[in-house]
Amino acid sequence: MTVRVLLPRLLADCTGGRTSMSLDLPESATVRALLDVLATEHPVFDRRVRDETGALRRHVNVYVDGEEVRRLSGLVTPVPAGAEVMVVQSVAGG
């Protein structure tokens, strides 16, 4: 199955300048599986999105079809075929 991944410009330097991509995933994919696929090709991206335990970093939000995964099942949230997954990295400043 294919899903579309959208990334902010802040993370594009970790993905070869790409802010969107299509990924082929197995039918029973989860957010964790999607991030694992991205980590294989883009290890720096993975270090910016997940901590050493594999959990999402505090300042990173992931949305599956507009729903924030922390409000669903976290990293085990299913990713359906044709889904749009958005990774958002919070920016602080003043």
Contacts in CASP RR format, 6 or more apart in sequence:
PFRMAT RR
TARGET T0000
AUTHOR 0000-0000-0000
METHOD contacts of the structure
MODEL  1
MTVRVLLPRLLADCTGGRTSMSLDLPESATVRALLDVLATEHPVFDRRVR
DETGALRRHVNVYVDGEEVRRLSGLVTPVPAGAEVMVVQSVAGG
1 24 0 8 1.000
1 25 0 8 1.000
1 26 0 8 1.000
1 27 0 8 1.000
1 29 0 8 1.000
1 80 0 8 1.000
1 81 0 8 1.000
1 82 0 8 1.000
2 22 0 8 1.000
2 23 0 8 1.000
2 24 0 8 1.000
2 25 0 8 1.000
2 81 0 8 1.000
2 82 0 8 1.000
3 22 0 8 1.000
3 23 0 8 1.000
3 25 0 8 1.000
3 29 0 8 1.000
3 34 0 8 1.000
3 79 0 8 1.000
3 81 0 8 1.000
3 82 0 8 1.000
3 83 0 8 1.000
3 84 0 8 1.000
3 85 0 8 1.000
4 20 0 8 1.000
4 21 0 8 1.000
4 22 0 8 1.000
4 23 0 8 1.000
4 82 0 8 1.000
4 83 0 8 1.000
4 84 0 8 1.000
4 85 0 8 1.000
5 20 0 8 1.000
5 21 0 8 1.000
5 22 0 8 1.000
5 23 0 8 1.000
5 34 0 8 1.000
5 38 0 8 1.000
5 85 0 8 1.000
5 86 0 8 1.000
5 87 0 8 1.000
6 19 0 8 1.000
6 20 0 8 1.000
6 84 0 8 1.000
6 85 0 8 1.000
6 86 0 8 1.000
6 87 0 8 1.000
7 15 0 8 1.000
7 18 0 8 1.000
7 19 0 8 1.000
7 20 0 8 1.000
7 21 0 8 1.000
7 45 0 8 1.000
7 86 0 8 1.000
7 87 0 8 1.000
8 19 0 8 1.000
8 87 0 8 1.000
8 88 0 8 1.000
8 89 0 8 1.000
9 19 0 8 1.000
10 89 0 8 1.000
10 91 0 8 1.000
11 45 0 8 1.000
11 48 0 8 1.000
11 49 0 8 1.000
11 87 0 8 1.000
11 89 0 8 1.000
12 18 0 8 1.000
12 19 0 8 1.000
14 42 0 8 1.000
14 44 0 8 1.000
14 45 0 8 1.000
14 48 0 8 1.000
15 21 0 8 1.000
15 38 0 8 1.000
15 42 0 8 1.000
15 45 0 8 1.000
16 42 0 8 1.000
23 34 0 8 1.000
23 37 0 8 1.000
23 38 0 8 1.000
25 33 0 8 1.000
25 34 0 8 1.000
25 37 0 8 1.000
25 79 0 8 1.000
26 33 0 8 1.000
27 81 0 8 1.000
28 78 0 8 1.000
29 78 0 8 1.000
29 79 0 8 1.000
30 75 0 8 1.000
30 76 0 8 1.000
30 77 0 8 1.000
30 78 0 8 1.000
30 79 0 8 1.000
31 62 0 8 1.000
31 64 0 8 1.000
31 69 0 8 1.000
31 74 0 8 1.000
31 75 0 8 1.000
31 76 0 8 1.000
31 77 0 8 1.000
31 79 0 8 1.000
31 85 0 8 1.000
32 75 0 8 1.000
32 76 0 8 1.000
33 79 0 8 1.000
34 79 0 8 1.000
34 85 0 8 1.000
35 46 0 8 1.000
35 49 0 8 1.000
35 50 0 8 1.000
35 75 0 8 1.000
38 45 0 8 1.000
38 46 0 8 1.000
39 45 0 8 1.000
39 46 0 8 1.000
39 50 0 8 1.000
48 57 0 8 1.000
48 60 0 8 1.000
48 89 0 8 1.000
49 56 0 8 1.000
49 57 0 8 1.000
49 60 0 8 1.000
49 87 0 8 1.000
49 89 0 8 1.000
50 56 0 8 1.000
50 57 0 8 1.000
50 60 0 8 1.000
51 57 0 8 1.000
54 75 0 8 1.000
55 75 0 8 1.000
56 62 0 8 1.000
56 69 0 8 1.000
56 70 0 8 1.000
56 74 0 8 1.000
56 75 0 8 1.000
59 89 0 8 1.000
59 90 0 8 1.000
59 92 0 8 1.000
60 87 0 8 1.000
60 88 0 8 1.000
60 89 0 8 1.000
60 90 0 8 1.000
61 68 0 8 1.000
61 69 0 8 1.000
61 70 0 8 1.000
61 87 0 8 1.000
61 88 0 8 1.000
61 90 0 8 1.000
62 68 0 8 1.000
62 69 0 8 1.000
62 85 0 8 1.000
62 86 0 8 1.000
62 87 0 8 1.000
62 88 0 8 1.000
63 69 0 8 1.000
63 85 0 8 1.000
63 86 0 8 1.000
63 88 0 8 1.000
64 72 0 8 1.000
64 77 0 8 1.000
64 78 0 8 1.000
64 79 0 8 1.000
64 80 0 8 1.000
64 83 0 8 1.000
64 84 0 8 1.000
64 85 0 8 1.000
65 80 0 8 1.000
65 83 0 8 1.000
65 84 0 8 1.000
66 84 0 8 1.000
66 86 0 8 1.000
69 75 0 8 1.000
69 77 0 8 1.000
79 85 0 8 1.000
END
